[in-house]
């Protein structure tokens, strides 16, 4: 499979508010040295605690914010080297579905206007042709034609997210960033939206970056999973590897607290001590060593671990990482 997206050593620092007493300017290190690829037709899950930098990575990929350093390539094109007209053409190939459908839809626009807006900007469709394309998209996501003249507040959360998905697909993109698209929905509605996302991927040959903090949802939808902690990717692997053979202590802790429906099965829960460190003052060495139950070596406090290939495209950033049988 060809590579659709490639990130190389991407960093994003946000300057903090400087007070009169501060002599040195401080930065929130939201994303730190992130590198990965996404291949055509696959779904890659990006998981981690709130504030770890997941959404920032998604926004950088879409060129909604610029990275402090590093490179983002979409089909071998450097996104941040593109000029205005080139970027305009590339944007048609990428889409996004945000977490809260109510906030991402303009309450003063009808559904027809919301879905048709990208077509008006990027195509020459008008009148009946424009309306037919909007109706086609609405039907594709499970909504009826009578929705056209209604407004976002007249719909349920699940229906609003379907409208957001229709808007993201209206220009026939190849790649979508799905930023926690089901976290604001009821569990039963989550399943419907997830199944819709999977069906659309098969039907339209889409590639997804699925951002979420819900590991159960990610296990259901993702082919590969990237685990993020305090701005860094700490483990990458297939869904099977991550859930059945986690290597990084942070990944093990996340997996250990997932509820098991079978009461006869038992799983030893790993409780992490302390709070997540501030991204303004990241610990030296491995950023996880202050909470890691396995960090006993001096190297954990001194050196930043790099992603090591453990075979079968399983990568782990841990000094103590060993392949487990």
N, C-alpha and C positions, 0 to 999 in steps of 0.2 A: 504493500500500500504506500502511496506517495505521502509525503509530509505536507500537511496543510499549514500548520503553525509551528514556529520555533522561537523559543525565548532563550537568549544567551546572556547570562550574568546580569540580569535585570535588577536594578535597585531603585527604590523610591523613598526619598527623605522629605518630610514636611517640616519646615521651620516652626518652632514653637514661638509663642508671644514673648518678646524680650522685655524684661523689666529693667529699671534703672540700676538695680543691684547686680544684674548679670553682666559679666565682662565677656564671657564666651557664649557665642550663639549656640543654642541647642537644637537638635533635630529629633523628630519622631521617625525612627527607622522602620517604616511600614513594610517594606519589601527589601530583602537583603540577599543579593547574589542568587537569584532564582533562574534556573535553566531547565527546560523540558521541551518535548516535542509532542504534537498531536497529529495522528495519521488520519487519512481520509476515511470517513465512515465509522469511526469509533467514538465512544463516549468516555471521556476522561473525567473522573470525579476529583474535585479539589476540596479537601476536608480539613477541619481544624476548629479550635475554639474561637469564639467571637473576639475580634480584634487582632487576629493573627496575620491579616493582610490579604485574605482571599479575594474580597471584593475589589481591593486596589489592583490586584493582578488582572482581574477581568476588565477593569476600566482602562488600564494601560494597553491591554490587547486591542481594545476598541478605539484606541487613541482619543479617549475622553480626557485623559490626563497624560502628561509626558513623563517618562522615567528620568530619574536623576542620572542613571548610567545604564549601559547595556543595549541590547538590540532585540527588536521584535520583527520577525519575518513572517509574512503571510504569502504562501506560495512563492517563496524565494524573492519576494519584494520587501525591502526594508520599509516598514510602515511609516517610520518617522523621518524618512528621506524623501517621501512622496510629495510632489507639489500639489497645488489645489485641485487641478483637474484630474490628475492621476488618483488622488485620494478620493475624489467624488466617485470615480468608477469602482474603486476597491470597496468603498463603503456599501455598495449594492450587494456585495458578496458576503457581508457579515451582518449579523443581527443580534439583538439582545432582548431577553425577557427578564424584567426586574422582579424583586421580591414581592413588593406590594402593588397589586394591579390597580388599586384605587388611586394611589399616588402617581402612578406612571401614566394614567389616562387623563386627558384634559376634561374636566367636568363640564366645560362650556361647549364642548364639541359633541356632535352626534356620533354614533358608531360608524356610520358611513364616512363622515369627515375624518375620523381618527385613522381608520384603516386606509383610506384613500390618500392621505397626506403624503406618504413617501412616493406614491405613484405620480402625484402632481409635481413633485420636485425632480424626480429622476426619469420620468417617461413623458411621452406625448399623448397618453391616453386621456380622452375627454368624454363627457356625456354618457351615452349608453354603454360604451366599451369599458369605461372606468367603473361604472356601477356593476356591470357583469363580473368584472374581476373581483370586486369587493364581495359580492354575493358568493362567488365561487370559493373564496377563502373562508368566509364564514361557515359555509356548509362543510368545508374540509375539517374545521375544528369543532363541528357538532352544533352549530347555531343556525337558526332559521332566518329567512329573508326579512321577516317582519321586525328584526332587530335594528334595521338600518337607521331608522329615524328616532330611536330611543337613545337615552343618555346613560353614562356609566353608573350613576346612582340607582338606576332602575334594575340593576342586575345583581346577582349573588357574587360572592368572591370567586367561586369557581368559574362562573360565566365571564367575569371580568378578565380572569387570567387567560381564558380561551380567546378573548378579544385581543389581548396583548400578544398572544402567540400568533394570531392571524396577522396582526400588524407587522410582527417580526418576519413573517414569511412572505409578505406581499411582493417583494422584489426578487423572489427566488434565490435566497442566499445559499451558500454552501456551508457556512459555519455559523453556529449560534453560541453565545455565552448565556447560560441559564443561571442567573444569580438567585439561588434559593427560591425557585419558582413555586414551590408548594408549601413553604414553611408558614405562610399566613392563612392556610386553608385547613378545613376540618379533615380528619384522617380519611373518611370515606371519599371525600372530594379529591384529596391528594392522589389516591389510587387511580381515579378517573383521569386526572390530568397527566400523571406519569405514563399511563397506558397510551394516552393520546400522543405524548411526546415520543414514545417508542415507535408507535405506528407511523407517525410522520417521518421519523428518521428512515425507516425501511422504505417508505413510499417515495421520499424525495432525495434519498441518499445524502442525508445531512451528517455533519460532524458537530459534536457537542463538547463544550467545556461546562460541566455541571458543578456549580459551586454550592456547597451545603455544609451544615454542621451535623446533619442527621445521618449517621452511618447506616442505618437500616435502609433509608431511601437510596443512598449511594450504592449500597450492595445490590439493590434491585435493578438499578439502571446502568451502572458503569461497567465498562470493560477493563479499564485500569483505574487505579486510585493513587492520588498524590496526597500525602499527609503533610500539613504545614504547621509549624510552631514558631511563633514570634518572628514572622517575616521570612523564615527559611523553610525550604522543602527538606523534610527529614527522612522520608521514605517514599519510594515509588515502586509499584508492582501491580500485577494483575489482581483482580478482585479476589480470586482464590488465594493468592499468596498473602495478601494483606489480611484477610479474615482468618485464614487457617494456619498461616505460618508467619505472623508478624515478627519482625526482628528488633526494630527500634523500641526502647522502653516506653516512649510516649504513645506509639501505636498500640503496644500491648495494653497500656492503661485504658485507652479509648475503647478497644475491643472488649476488654474485661467487664465493662459496665453495661454492655448491651443486654437487654432482657432476653432470656431464653424461654420460649413458650412451653417447652417440655419440663414439667416440674421434677422429673426424674433425673434430668441432667443438672450437673453443677459446674459452675465456673468460678474460679478464685478471682475475686475482684481486687484490682490494684488501685489503692487510693493515693493520689499524689498530695504531698504535703505542701503547704504554702500557697501563695498566689502567683499568678503569671507575672513575671517581672515587667517593669515599665519599658516600653520600646524606646524611651528616651535614654535610659541607662541599662542597656543590655549587658548581662553578665559576660565576663571574659570567657574565652574558650568556647565550649559547647553551651549554648544559651539555655539548654534544658538541665544542666548539671545541678542547679540549685534545687530542683524538685525530683531529680532522677533517683530511684531506689537502687540503681546499679552503679552509679558514678562513684567509684572508689579509687580510681587512678588519678594521679596528679595531672596526666595529660588532658583529662576532661576539663580541668579548670584553666589549662594553659593554651591549648590549641583548638582552633575551630575545625570540626570534622568536615570532610568533603564527602560527597555521594560516592560510595564504592559499589561497583557492579559485583553482585553476588551470584550472577548467572541467571539466565532465563529472564532478562530484563527486570531484575529485582535489584533496586538501588537503595542503599541505606547510608545515612550520614551519622555514623556512630563509631567512636574509637574502639568500642568493645564488641562490635557486630561480628557475629559468627553465623555461618549457615547452620540452621537447626534441622535435624532429621525428622 
